[in-house]
Amino acid sequence: MIKVLYFAWVRERIGVPYEIVETQSGTVMELVEELKQKEPRYEIAFSDLSAIKVAINQELCEFDTKLNGAIEIAFFPPMTGG
């Protein structure tokens, strides 16, 4: 099981700050595709992956990263500085 965290507008579109997901997915992208099949709100939230960053166990990664050893995955929009 993996804790999936959602931040900022990703959280607003999905409607929860986090959830525990049981998955057989091998990569982040496979997990995203699995989530998109759950409900339309996931499809909407993940419709433009170029606008979303992902981290596994608090380390930035790419969508093709393997989930081996993943305890926590976070999805969030890119940060802007100021």
PDB file of N, CA, C and O in Angstrom, chain B, residues numbered from 101:
ATOM      1  N   MET B 101       0.841  -1.183   0.000  1.00  0.00           N
ATOM      2  CA  MET B 101       0.000   0.000   0.000  1.00  0.00           C
ATOM      3  C   MET B 101       0.884   1.243   0.000  1.00  0.00           C
ATOM      4  O   MET B 101       1.958   1.264   0.600  1.00  0.00           O
ATOM      5  N   ILE B 102       0.411   2.257  -0.676  1.00  0.00           N
ATOM      6  CA  ILE B 102       1.157   3.500  -0.831  1.00  0.00           C
ATOM      7  C   ILE B 102       0.268   4.667  -0.407  1.00  0.00           C
ATOM      8  O   ILE B 102      -0.911   4.725  -0.757  1.00  0.00           O
ATOM      9  N   LYS B 103       0.850   5.589   0.348  1.00  0.00           N
ATOM     10  CA  LYS B 103       0.144   6.818   0.696  1.00  0.00           C
ATOM     11  C   LYS B 103       0.342   7.795  -0.456  1.00  0.00           C
ATOM     12  O   LYS B 103       1.473   8.128  -0.810  1.00  0.00           O
ATOM     13  N   VAL B 104      -0.761   8.250  -1.038  1.00  0.00           N
ATOM     14  CA  VAL B 104      -0.708   9.183  -2.160  1.00  0.00           C
ATOM     15  C   VAL B 104      -1.188  10.542  -1.666  1.00  0.00           C
ATOM     16  O   VAL B 104      -2.315  10.680  -1.191  1.00  0.00           O
ATOM     17  N   LEU B 105      -0.317  11.546  -1.784  1.00  0.00           N
ATOM     18  CA  LEU B 105      -0.609  12.899  -1.319  1.00  0.00           C
ATOM     19  C   LEU B 105      -0.901  13.806  -2.509  1.00  0.00           C
ATOM     20  O   LEU B 105      -0.265  13.698  -3.558  1.00  0.00           O
ATOM     21  N   TYR B 106      -1.865  14.696  -2.333  1.00  0.00           N
ATOM     22  CA  TYR B 106      -2.228  15.656  -3.373  1.00  0.00           C
ATOM     23  C   TYR B 106      -2.117  17.059  -2.791  1.00  0.00           C
ATOM     24  O   TYR B 106      -2.582  17.318  -1.681  1.00  0.00           O
ATOM     25  N   PHE B 107      -1.493  17.970  -3.554  1.00  0.00           N
ATOM     26  CA  PHE B 107      -1.291  19.332  -3.071  1.00  0.00           C
ATOM     27  C   PHE B 107      -1.884  20.363  -4.035  1.00  0.00           C
ATOM     28  O   PHE B 107      -2.022  20.115  -5.232  1.00  0.00           O
ATOM     29  N   ALA B 108      -2.230  21.518  -3.478  1.00  0.00           N
ATOM     30  CA  ALA B 108      -2.706  22.691  -4.232  1.00  0.00           C
ATOM     31  C   ALA B 108      -3.905  22.331  -5.106  1.00  0.00           C
ATOM     32  O   ALA B 108      -4.835  21.683  -4.625  1.00  0.00           O
ATOM     33  N   TRP B 109      -3.908  22.736  -6.385  1.00  0.00           N
ATOM     34  CA  TRP B 109      -5.086  22.511  -7.227  1.00  0.00           C
ATOM     35  C   TRP B 109      -5.303  21.030  -7.533  1.00  0.00           C
ATOM     36  O   TRP B 109      -6.420  20.634  -7.866  1.00  0.00           O
ATOM     37  N   VAL B 110      -4.264  20.207  -7.430  1.00  0.00           N
ATOM     38  CA  VAL B 110      -4.463  18.764  -7.625  1.00  0.00           C
ATOM     39  C   VAL B 110      -5.386  18.249  -6.522  1.00  0.00           C
ATOM     40  O   VAL B 110      -6.313  17.483  -6.787  1.00  0.00           O
ATOM     41  N   ARG B 111      -5.129  18.671  -5.295  1.00  0.00           N
ATOM     42  CA  ARG B 111      -5.973  18.288  -4.160  1.00  0.00           C
ATOM     43  C   ARG B 111      -7.386  18.829  -4.335  1.00  0.00           C
ATOM     44  O   ARG B 111      -8.356  18.126  -4.052  1.00  0.00           O
ATOM     45  N   GLU B 112      -7.511  20.064  -4.795  1.00  0.00           N
ATOM     46  CA  GLU B 112      -8.836  20.655  -4.991  1.00  0.00           C
ATOM     47  C   GLU B 112      -9.656  19.861  -6.005  1.00  0.00           C
ATOM     48  O   GLU B 112     -10.854  19.658  -5.808  1.00  0.00           O
ATOM     49  N   ARG B 113      -9.030  19.418  -7.071  1.00  0.00           N
ATOM     50  CA  ARG B 113      -9.753  18.669  -8.105  1.00  0.00           C
ATOM     51  C   ARG B 113     -10.119  17.259  -7.653  1.00  0.00           C
ATOM     52  O   ARG B 113     -11.183  16.748  -8.003  1.00  0.00           O
ATOM     53  N   ILE B 114      -9.242  16.634  -6.881  1.00  0.00           N
ATOM     54  CA  ILE B 114      -9.521  15.268  -6.429  1.00  0.00           C
ATOM     55  C   ILE B 114     -10.421  15.272  -5.199  1.00  0.00           C
ATOM     56  O   ILE B 114     -11.247  14.375  -5.030  1.00  0.00           O
ATOM     57  N   GLY B 115     -10.268  16.273  -4.345  1.00  0.00           N
ATOM     58  CA  GLY B 115     -11.177  16.432  -3.220  1.00  0.00           C
ATOM     59  C   GLY B 115     -10.696  15.880  -1.897  1.00  0.00           C
ATOM     60  O   GLY B 115     -11.408  15.975  -0.898  1.00  0.00           O
ATOM     61  N   VAL B 116      -9.495  15.301  -1.863  1.00  0.00           N
ATOM     62  CA  VAL B 116      -8.928  14.803  -0.606  1.00  0.00           C
ATOM     63  C   VAL B 116      -7.441  15.159  -0.564  1.00  0.00           C
ATOM     64  O   VAL B 116      -6.796  15.243  -1.609  1.00  0.00           O
ATOM     65  N   PRO B 117      -6.891  15.369   0.639  1.00  0.00           N
ATOM     66  CA  PRO B 117      -5.471  15.700   0.720  1.00  0.00           C
ATOM     67  C   PRO B 117      -4.560  14.479   0.502  1.00  0.00           C
ATOM     68  O   PRO B 117      -3.428  14.612   0.037  1.00  0.00           O
ATOM     69  N   TYR B 118      -5.076  13.291   0.848  1.00  0.00           N
ATOM     70  CA  TYR B 118      -4.298  12.068   0.645  1.00  0.00           C
ATOM     71  C   TYR B 118      -5.228  10.867   0.698  1.00  0.00           C
ATOM     72  O   TYR B 118      -6.379  10.964   1.124  1.00  0.00           O
ATOM     73  N   GLU B 119      -4.702   9.739   0.254  1.00  0.00           N
ATOM     74  CA  GLU B 119      -5.418   8.473   0.375  1.00  0.00           C
ATOM     75  C   GLU B 119      -4.399   7.348   0.381  1.00  0.00           C
ATOM     76  O   GLU B 119      -3.272   7.504  -0.090  1.00  0.00           O
ATOM     77  N   ILE B 120      -4.810   6.224   0.916  1.00  0.00           N
ATOM     78  CA  ILE B 120      -3.987   5.025   0.904  1.00  0.00           C
ATOM     79  C   ILE B 120      -4.462   4.177  -0.264  1.00  0.00           C
ATOM     80  O   ILE B 120      -5.643   3.845  -0.367  1.00  0.00           O
ATOM     81  N   VAL B 121      -3.525   3.831  -1.147  1.00  0.00           N
ATOM     82  CA  VAL B 121      -3.876   3.118  -2.370  1.00  0.00           C
ATOM     83  C   VAL B 121      -3.180   1.762  -2.393  1.00  0.00           C
ATOM     84  O   VAL B 121      -1.974   1.665  -2.170  1.00  0.00           O
ATOM     85  N   GLU B 122      -3.945   0.739  -2.662  1.00  0.00           N
ATOM     86  CA  GLU B 122      -3.376  -0.578  -2.887  1.00  0.00           C
ATOM     87  C   GLU B 122      -3.237  -0.736  -4.388  1.00  0.00           C
ATOM     88  O   GLU B 122      -4.225  -0.640  -5.117  1.00  0.00           O
ATOM     89  N   THR B 123      -2.022  -0.976  -4.857  1.00  0.00           N
ATOM     90  CA  THR B 123      -1.772  -0.993  -6.298  1.00  0.00           C
ATOM     91  C   THR B 123      -0.772  -2.075  -6.680  1.00  0.00           C
ATOM     92  O   THR B 123       0.076  -2.470  -5.880  1.00  0.00           O
ATOM     93  N   GLN B 124      -0.886  -2.536  -7.891  1.00  0.00           N
ATOM     94  CA  GLN B 124       0.088  -3.453  -8.472  1.00  0.00           C
ATOM     95  C   GLN B 124       0.921  -2.723  -9.538  1.00  0.00           C
ATOM     96  O   GLN B 124       1.714  -3.345 -10.245  1.00  0.00           O
ATOM     97  N   SER B 125       0.736  -1.425  -9.645  1.00  0.00           N
ATOM     98  CA  SER B 125       1.448  -0.625 -10.647  1.00  0.00           C
ATOM     99  C   SER B 125       2.948  -0.703 -10.431  1.00  0.00           C
ATOM    100  O   SER B 125       3.424  -0.774  -9.298  1.00  0.00           O
ATOM    101  N   GLY B 126       3.693  -0.689 -11.543  1.00  0.00           N
ATOM    102  CA  GLY B 126       5.144  -0.764 -11.464  1.00  0.00           C
ATOM    103  C   GLY B 126       5.834   0.588 -11.547  1.00  0.00           C
ATOM    104  O   GLY B 126       6.968   0.738 -11.093  1.00  0.00           O
ATOM    105  N   THR B 127       5.142   1.585 -12.132  1.00  0.00           N
ATOM    106  CA  THR B 127       5.723   2.921 -12.279  1.00  0.00           C
ATOM    107  C   THR B 127       4.708   3.972 -11.839  1.00  0.00           C
ATOM    108  O   THR B 127       3.530   3.678 -11.636  1.00  0.00           O
ATOM    109  N   VAL B 128       5.192   5.196 -11.699  1.00  0.00           N
ATOM    110  CA  VAL B 128       4.302   6.300 -11.348  1.00  0.00           C
ATOM    111  C   VAL B 128       3.219   6.449 -12.423  1.00  0.00           C
ATOM    112  O   VAL B 128       2.047   6.641 -12.098  1.00  0.00           O
ATOM    113  N   MET B 129       3.603   6.362 -13.692  1.00  0.00           N
ATOM    114  CA  MET B 129       2.637   6.529 -14.777  1.00  0.00           C
ATOM    115  C   MET B 129       1.550   5.454 -14.718  1.00  0.00           C
ATOM    116  O   MET B 129       0.376   5.750 -14.942  1.00  0.00           O
ATOM    117  N   GLU B 130       1.922   4.237 -14.425  1.00  0.00           N
ATOM    118  CA  GLU B 130       0.922   3.172 -14.302  1.00  0.00           C
ATOM    119  C   GLU B 130      -0.040   3.474 -13.159  1.00  0.00           C
ATOM    120  O   GLU B 130      -1.240   3.224 -13.277  1.00  0.00           O
ATOM    121  N   LEU B 131       0.474   4.010 -12.057  1.00  0.00           N
ATOM    122  CA  LEU B 131      -0.380   4.390 -10.935  1.00  0.00           C
ATOM    123  C   LEU B 131      -1.332   5.505 -11.351  1.00  0.00           C
ATOM    124  O   LEU B 131      -2.516   5.464 -11.016  1.00  0.00           O
ATOM    125  N   VAL B 132      -0.828   6.496 -12.075  1.00  0.00           N
ATOM    126  CA  VAL B 132      -1.681   7.589 -12.552  1.00  0.00           C
ATOM    127  C   VAL B 132      -2.794   7.034 -13.427  1.00  0.00           C
ATOM    128  O   VAL B 132      -3.953   7.415 -13.263  1.00  0.00           O
ATOM    129  N   GLU B 133      -2.466   6.147 -14.347  1.00  0.00           N
ATOM    130  CA  GLU B 133      -3.484   5.550 -15.219  1.00  0.00           C
ATOM    131  C   GLU B 133      -4.512   4.775 -14.405  1.00  0.00           C
ATOM    132  O   GLU B 133      -5.706   4.815 -14.705  1.00  0.00           O
ATOM    133  N   GLU B 134      -4.055   4.078 -13.388  1.00  0.00           N
ATOM    134  CA  GLU B 134      -4.967   3.342 -12.499  1.00  0.00           C
ATOM    135  C   GLU B 134      -5.905   4.305 -11.769  1.00  0.00           C
ATOM    136  O   GLU B 134      -7.107   4.057 -11.676  1.00  0.00           O
ATOM    137  N   LEU B 135      -5.351   5.398 -11.254  1.00  0.00           N
ATOM    138  CA  LEU B 135      -6.163   6.385 -10.543  1.00  0.00           C
ATOM    139  C   LEU B 135      -7.190   7.018 -11.481  1.00  0.00           C
ATOM    140  O   LEU B 135      -8.339   7.231 -11.095  1.00  0.00           O
ATOM    141  N   LYS B 136      -6.775   7.317 -12.712  1.00  0.00           N
ATOM    142  CA  LYS B 136      -7.675   7.951 -13.682  1.00  0.00           C
ATOM    143  C   LYS B 136      -8.884   7.074 -13.993  1.00  0.00           C
ATOM    144  O   LYS B 136      -9.926   7.581 -14.406  1.00  0.00           O
ATOM    145  N   GLN B 137      -8.755   5.771 -13.799  1.00  0.00           N
ATOM    146  CA  GLN B 137      -9.863   4.851 -14.053  1.00  0.00           C
ATOM    147  C   GLN B 137     -10.875   4.833 -12.900  1.00  0.00           C
ATOM    148  O   GLN B 137     -12.001   4.364 -13.069  1.00  0.00           O
ATOM    149  N   LYS B 138     -10.475   5.343 -11.732  1.00  0.00           N
ATOM    150  CA  LYS B 138     -11.351   5.286 -10.551  1.00  0.00           C
ATOM    151  C   LYS B 138     -12.608   6.140 -10.705  1.00  0.00           C
ATOM    152  O   LYS B 138     -13.727   5.654 -10.540  1.00  0.00           O
ATOM    153  N   GLU B 139     -12.406   7.414 -11.021  1.00  0.00           N
ATOM    154  CA  GLU B 139     -13.511   8.374 -11.080  1.00  0.00           C
ATOM    155  C   GLU B 139     -13.119   9.517 -12.003  1.00  0.00           C
ATOM    156  O   GLU B 139     -11.931   9.756 -12.219  1.00  0.00           O
ATOM    157  N   PRO B 140     -14.107  10.232 -12.555  1.00  0.00           N
ATOM    158  CA  PRO B 140     -13.806  11.360 -13.452  1.00  0.00           C
ATOM    159  C   PRO B 140     -12.939  12.444 -12.812  1.00  0.00           C
ATOM    160  O   PRO B 140     -12.166  13.095 -13.515  1.00  0.00           O
ATOM    161  N   ARG B 141     -13.046  12.653 -11.510  1.00  0.00           N
ATOM    162  CA  ARG B 141     -12.255  13.716 -10.877  1.00  0.00           C
ATOM    163  C   ARG B 141     -10.750  13.457 -10.996  1.00  0.00           C
ATOM    164  O   ARG B 141      -9.962  14.400 -11.078  1.00  0.00           O
ATOM    165  N   TYR B 142     -10.350  12.179 -11.005  1.00  0.00           N
ATOM    166  CA  TYR B 142      -8.940  11.846 -11.196  1.00  0.00           C
ATOM    167  C   TYR B 142      -8.522  12.111 -12.643  1.00  0.00           C
ATOM    168  O   TYR B 142      -7.427  12.609 -12.904  1.00  0.00           O
ATOM    169  N   GLU B 143      -9.390  11.777 -13.558  1.00  0.00           N
ATOM    170  CA  GLU B 143      -9.133  12.023 -14.978  1.00  0.00           C
ATOM    171  C   GLU B 143      -8.906  13.526 -15.206  1.00  0.00           C
ATOM    172  O   GLU B 143      -8.009  13.917 -15.953  1.00  0.00           O
ATOM    173  N   ILE B 144      -9.710  14.344 -14.568  1.00  0.00           N
ATOM    174  CA  ILE B 144      -9.577  15.801 -14.689  1.00  0.00           C
ATOM    175  C   ILE B 144      -8.273  16.278 -14.055  1.00  0.00           C
ATOM    176  O   ILE B 144      -7.545  17.075 -14.647  1.00  0.00           O
ATOM    177  N   ALA B 145      -7.982  15.794 -12.858  1.00  0.00           N
ATOM    178  CA  ALA B 145      -6.781  16.239 -12.145  1.00  0.00           C
ATOM    179  C   ALA B 145      -5.507  15.871 -12.895  1.00  0.00           C
ATOM    180  O   ALA B 145      -4.542  16.636 -12.900  1.00  0.00           O
ATOM    181  N   PHE B 146      -5.503  14.697 -13.531  1.00  0.00           N
ATOM    182  CA  PHE B 146      -4.298  14.227 -14.211  1.00  0.00           C
ATOM    183  C   PHE B 146      -4.365  14.407 -15.725  1.00  0.00           C
ATOM    184  O   PHE B 146      -3.646  13.728 -16.459  1.00  0.00           O
ATOM    185  N   SER B 147      -5.209  15.301 -16.195  1.00  0.00           N
ATOM    186  CA  SER B 147      -5.388  15.468 -17.643  1.00  0.00           C
ATOM    187  C   SER B 147      -4.169  16.104 -18.317  1.00  0.00           C
ATOM    188  O   SER B 147      -3.935  15.861 -19.501  1.00  0.00           O
ATOM    189  N   ASP B 148      -3.396  16.903 -17.603  1.00  0.00           N
ATOM    190  CA  ASP B 148      -2.215  17.542 -18.181  1.00  0.00           C
ATOM    191  C   ASP B 148      -1.015  17.285 -17.264  1.00  0.00           C
ATOM    192  O   ASP B 148      -0.738  18.067 -16.354  1.00  0.00           O
ATOM    193  N   LEU B 149      -0.318  16.190 -17.515  1.00  0.00           N
ATOM    194  CA  LEU B 149       0.795  15.818 -16.640  1.00  0.00           C
ATOM    195  C   LEU B 149       1.975  16.774 -16.731  1.00  0.00           C
ATOM    196  O   LEU B 149       2.835  16.767 -15.850  1.00  0.00           O
ATOM    197  N   SER B 150       2.037  17.600 -17.776  1.00  0.00           N
ATOM    198  CA  SER B 150       3.124  18.577 -17.870  1.00  0.00           C
ATOM    199  C   SER B 150       2.977  19.652 -16.793  1.00  0.00           C
ATOM    200  O   SER B 150       3.924  20.387 -16.516  1.00  0.00           O
ATOM    201  N   ALA B 151       1.794  19.743 -16.189  1.00  0.00           N
ATOM    202  CA  ALA B 151       1.536  20.738 -15.144  1.00  0.00           C
ATOM    203  C   ALA B 151       1.637  20.136 -13.741  1.00  0.00           C
ATOM    204  O   ALA B 151       1.267  20.780 -12.759  1.00  0.00           O
ATOM    205  N   ILE B 152       2.138  18.900 -13.648  1.00  0.00           N
ATOM    206  CA  ILE B 152       2.219  18.219 -12.359  1.00  0.00           C
ATOM    207  C   ILE B 152       3.626  17.685 -12.142  1.00  0.00           C
ATOM    208  O   ILE B 152       4.233  17.116 -13.049  1.00  0.00           O
ATOM    209  N   LYS B 153       4.131  17.870 -10.949  1.00  0.00           N
ATOM    210  CA  LYS B 153       5.392  17.272 -10.511  1.00  0.00           C
ATOM    211  C   LYS B 153       5.059  16.106  -9.595  1.00  0.00           C
ATOM    212  O   LYS B 153       3.967  16.039  -9.030  1.00  0.00           O
ATOM    213  N   VAL B 154       6.007  15.190  -9.452  1.00  0.00           N
ATOM    214  CA  VAL B 154       5.785  14.030  -8.608  1.00  0.00           C
ATOM    215  C   VAL B 154       7.034  13.751  -7.775  1.00  0.00           C
ATOM    216  O   VAL B 154       8.160  13.967  -8.222  1.00  0.00           O
ATOM    217  N   ALA B 155       6.810  13.272  -6.567  1.00  0.00           N
ATOM    218  CA  ALA B 155       7.918  12.879  -5.689  1.00  0.00           C
ATOM    219  C   ALA B 155       7.590  11.535  -5.060  1.00  0.00           C
ATOM    220  O   ALA B 155       6.454  11.282  -4.660  1.00  0.00           O
ATOM    221  N   ILE B 156       8.591  10.685  -4.979  1.00  0.00           N
ATOM    222  CA  ILE B 156       8.468   9.412  -4.273  1.00  0.00           C
ATOM    223  C   ILE B 156       9.317   9.516  -3.018  1.00  0.00           C
ATOM    224  O   ILE B 156      10.497   9.863  -3.081  1.00  0.00           O
ATOM    225  N   ASN B 157       8.711   9.212  -1.880  1.00  0.00           N
ATOM    226  CA  ASN B 157       9.404   9.282  -0.590  1.00  0.00           C
ATOM    227  C   ASN B 157      10.152  10.614  -0.452  1.00  0.00           C
ATOM    228  O   ASN B 157      11.296  10.653   0.002  1.00  0.00           O
ATOM    229  N   GLN B 158       9.492  11.692  -0.847  1.00  0.00           N
ATOM    230  CA  GLN B 158       9.951  13.077  -0.731  1.00  0.00           C
ATOM    231  C   GLN B 158      11.148  13.415  -1.606  1.00  0.00           C
ATOM    232  O   GLN B 158      11.882  14.360  -1.317  1.00  0.00           O
ATOM    233  N   GLU B 159      11.354  12.634  -2.693  1.00  0.00           N
ATOM    234  CA  GLU B 159      12.401  12.944  -3.658  1.00  0.00           C
ATOM    235  C   GLU B 159      11.762  13.115  -5.028  1.00  0.00           C
ATOM    236  O   GLU B 159      11.031  12.238  -5.487  1.00  0.00           O
ATOM    237  N   LEU B 160      12.037  14.248  -5.685  1.00  0.00           N
ATOM    238  CA  LEU B 160      11.483  14.491  -7.016  1.00  0.00           C
ATOM    239  C   LEU B 160      11.869  13.363  -7.961  1.00  0.00           C
ATOM    240  O   LEU B 160      12.984  12.843  -7.905  1.00  0.00           O
ATOM    241  N   CYS B 161      10.942  12.995  -8.823  1.00  0.00           N
ATOM    242  CA  CYS B 161      11.202  11.933  -9.784  1.00  0.00           C
ATOM    243  C   CYS B 161      10.386  12.193 -11.046  1.00  0.00           C
ATOM    244  O   CYS B 161       9.677  13.195 -11.143  1.00  0.00           O
ATOM    245  N   GLU B 162      10.493  11.295 -11.996  1.00  0.00           N
ATOM    246  CA  GLU B 162       9.761  11.393 -13.249  1.00  0.00           C
ATOM    247  C   GLU B 162       8.603  10.391 -13.236  1.00  0.00           C
ATOM    248  O   GLU B 162       8.541   9.510 -12.379  1.00  0.00           O
ATOM    249  N   PHE B 163       7.701  10.538 -14.188  1.00  0.00           N
ATOM    250  CA  PHE B 163       6.540   9.653 -14.237  1.00  0.00           C
ATOM    251  C   PHE B 163       6.900   8.222 -14.649  1.00  0.00           C
ATOM    252  O   PHE B 163       6.106   7.306 -14.436  1.00  0.00           O
ATOM    253  N   ASP B 164       8.079   8.018 -15.232  1.00  0.00           N
ATOM    254  CA  ASP B 164       8.490   6.662 -15.592  1.00  0.00           C
ATOM    255  C   ASP B 164       9.295   5.976 -14.488  1.00  0.00           C
ATOM    256  O   ASP B 164       9.798   4.870 -14.686  1.00  0.00           O
ATOM    257  N   THR B 165       9.419   6.626 -13.322  1.00  0.00           N
ATOM    258  CA  THR B 165      10.151   6.059 -12.196  1.00  0.00           C
ATOM    259  C   THR B 165       9.414   4.851 -11.634  1.00  0.00           C
ATOM    260  O   THR B 165       8.190   4.851 -11.501  1.00  0.00           O
ATOM    261  N   LYS B 166      10.190   3.825 -11.311  1.00  0.00           N
ATOM    262  CA  LYS B 166       9.612   2.613 -10.726  1.00  0.00           C
ATOM    263  C   LYS B 166       9.171   2.872  -9.289  1.00  0.00           C
ATOM    264  O   LYS B 166       9.758   3.700  -8.591  1.00  0.00           O
ATOM    265  N   LEU B 167       8.149   2.170  -8.859  1.00  0.00           N
ATOM    266  CA  LEU B 167       7.595   2.356  -7.520  1.00  0.00           C
ATOM    267  C   LEU B 167       8.256   1.468  -6.466  1.00  0.00           C
ATOM    268  O   LEU B 167       7.809   1.439  -5.320  1.00  0.00           O
ATOM    269  N   ASN B 168       9.292   0.760  -6.828  1.00  0.00           N
ATOM    270  CA  ASN B 168       9.972  -0.135  -5.882  1.00  0.00           C
ATOM    271  C   ASN B 168      10.318   0.600  -4.592  1.00  0.00           C
ATOM    272  O   ASN B 168      11.032   1.602  -4.617  1.00  0.00           O
ATOM    273  N   GLY B 169       9.818   0.107  -3.478  1.00  0.00           N
ATOM    274  CA  GLY B 169      10.123   0.707  -2.185  1.00  0.00           C
ATOM    275  C   GLY B 169       9.362   1.981  -1.877  1.00  0.00           C
ATOM    276  O   GLY B 169       9.635   2.626  -0.865  1.00  0.00           O
ATOM    277  N   ALA B 170       8.415   2.363  -2.723  1.00  0.00           N
ATOM    278  CA  ALA B 170       7.668   3.597  -2.490  1.00  0.00           C
ATOM    279  C   ALA B 170       6.717   3.430  -1.310  1.00  0.00           C
ATOM    280  O   ALA B 170       5.920   2.494  -1.266  1.00  0.00           O
ATOM    281  N   ILE B 171       6.813   4.341  -0.369  1.00  0.00           N
ATOM    282  CA  ILE B 171       5.914   4.386   0.782  1.00  0.00           C
ATOM    283  C   ILE B 171       4.918   5.524   0.585  1.00  0.00           C
ATOM    284  O   ILE B 171       3.756   5.443   0.983  1.00  0.00           O
ATOM    285  N   GLU B 172       5.420   6.593  -0.048  1.00  0.00           N
ATOM    286  CA  GLU B 172       4.617   7.803  -0.218  1.00  0.00           C
ATOM    287  C   GLU B 172       4.894   8.420  -1.590  1.00  0.00           C
ATOM    288  O   GLU B 172       6.042   8.520  -2.025  1.00  0.00           O
ATOM    289  N   ILE B 173       3.822   8.828  -2.253  1.00  0.00           N
ATOM    290  CA  ILE B 173       3.937   9.534  -3.528  1.00  0.00           C
ATOM    291  C   ILE B 173       3.164  10.832  -3.406  1.00  0.00           C
ATOM    292  O   ILE B 173       2.037  10.851  -2.911  1.00  0.00           O
ATOM    293  N   ALA B 174       3.773  11.913  -3.858  1.00  0.00           N
ATOM    294  CA  ALA B 174       3.114  13.214  -3.800  1.00  0.00           C
ATOM    295  C   ALA B 174       2.988  13.795  -5.211  1.00  0.00           C
ATOM    296  O   ALA B 174       3.926  13.738  -6.006  1.00  0.00           O
ATOM    297  N   PHE B 175       1.812  14.353  -5.502  1.00  0.00           N
ATOM    298  CA  PHE B 175       1.553  15.035  -6.760  1.00  0.00           C
ATOM    299  C   PHE B 175       1.270  16.497  -6.452  1.00  0.00           C
ATOM    300  O   PHE B 175       0.474  16.805  -5.565  1.00  0.00           O
ATOM    301  N   PHE B 176       1.924  17.406  -7.190  1.00  0.00           N
ATOM    302  CA  PHE B 176       1.784  18.840  -6.908  1.00  0.00           C
ATOM    303  C   PHE B 176       2.142  19.643  -8.145  1.00  0.00           C
ATOM    304  O   PHE B 176       2.874  19.162  -9.010  1.00  0.00           O
ATOM    305  N   PRO B 177       1.628  20.869  -8.236  1.00  0.00           N
ATOM    306  CA  PRO B 177       2.009  21.732  -9.361  1.00  0.00           C
ATOM    307  C   PRO B 177       3.441  22.218  -9.168  1.00  0.00           C
ATOM    308  O   PRO B 177       3.936  22.251  -8.041  1.00  0.00           O
ATOM    309  N   PRO B 178       4.113  22.597 -10.255  1.00  0.00           N
ATOM    310  CA  PRO B 178       5.476  23.134 -10.124  1.00  0.00           C
ATOM    311  C   PRO B 178       5.478  24.358  -9.214  1.00  0.00           C
ATOM    312  O   PRO B 178       4.541  25.156  -9.221  1.00  0.00           O
ATOM    313  N   MET B 179       6.522  24.488  -8.450  1.00  0.00           N
ATOM    314  CA  MET B 179       6.660  25.630  -7.546  1.00  0.00           C
ATOM    315  C   MET B 179       7.206  26.828  -8.327  1.00  0.00           C
ATOM    316  O   MET B 179       8.013  26.679  -9.245  1.00  0.00           O
ATOM    317  N   THR B 180       6.752  27.998  -7.942  1.00  0.00           N
ATOM    318  CA  THR B 180       7.288  29.219  -8.536  1.00  0.00           C
ATOM    319  C   THR B 180       7.948  30.026  -7.437  1.00  0.00           C
ATOM    320  O   THR B 180       7.447  30.086  -6.315  1.00  0.00           O
ATOM    321  N   GLY B 181       9.047  30.635  -7.753  1.00  0.00           N
ATOM    322  CA  GLY B 181       9.775  31.421  -6.766  1.00  0.00           C
ATOM    323  C   GLY B 181       9.326  32.872  -6.747  1.00  0.00           C
ATOM    324  O   GLY B 181       8.599  33.328  -7.629  1.00  0.00           O
ATOM    325  N   GLY B 182       9.766  33.574  -5.743  1.00  0.00           N
ATOM    326  CA  GLY B 182       9.396  34.962  -5.687  1.00  0.00           C
ATOM    327  C   GLY B 182      10.295  35.762  -4.822  1.00  0.00           C
ATOM    328  O   GLY B 182      10.100  36.969  -4.678  1.00  0.00           O
TER     329      GLY B 182
END
